[in-house]
Amino acid sequence: MCKEIPNDKTNPNISCDLTEQFKTPLHIAAENGHLDIARILLEHDADILAKDSSGLTAMDLAEKTEHPHVMELLKTTASKSAF
């Protein structure tokens, strides 16, 4: 179902955090270990370098909350986008 949500008008980088920590959907997916959601967001150009109000990236949150599969996805994506 989630694969059908993103469309041309969807902004995967919008702050969607009601606690004013300015987390993007990718931050929230990474923090909660939602690998498939993170993958979909990255496929729709989610900003892997975006930082929340604490200066943390999605990769930082995946590491902090011990979600190694999400961390690996983010590392792989970051290395591909570095070129």
Secondary structure in CASP SS format (residue, H / E / C, confidence):
PFRMAT SS
TARGET T0000
AUTHOR 0000-0000-0000
METHOD secondary structure of the structure
MODEL  1
M C 1.00
C H 1.00
K H 1.00
E H 1.00
I C 1.00
P C 1.00
N C 1.00
D C 1.00
K C 1.00
T C 1.00
N C 1.00
P C 1.00
N C 1.00
I C 1.00
S C 1.00
C C 1.00
D C 1.00
L C 1.00
T C 1.00
E C 1.00
Q C 1.00
F C 1.00
K C 1.00
T C 1.00
P H 1.00
L H 1.00
H H 1.00
I H 1.00
A H 1.00
A H 1.00
E H 1.00
N C 1.00
G C 1.00
H C 1.00
L H 1.00
D H 1.00
I H 1.00
A H 1.00
R H 1.00
I H 1.00
L H 1.00
L H 1.00
E H 1.00
H C 1.00
D C 1.00
A C 1.00
D C 1.00
I C 1.00
L C 1.00
A C 1.00
K C 1.00
D C 1.00
S C 1.00
S C 1.00
G C 1.00
L C 1.00
T C 1.00
A H 1.00
M H 1.00
D H 1.00
L H 1.00
A H 1.00
E H 1.00
K H 1.00
T C 1.00
E C 1.00
H C 1.00
P H 1.00
H H 1.00
V H 1.00
M H 1.00
E H 1.00
L H 1.00
L H 1.00
K H 1.00
T H 1.00
T H 1.00
A H 1.00
S H 1.00
K H 1.00
S H 1.00
A C 1.00
F C 1.00
END
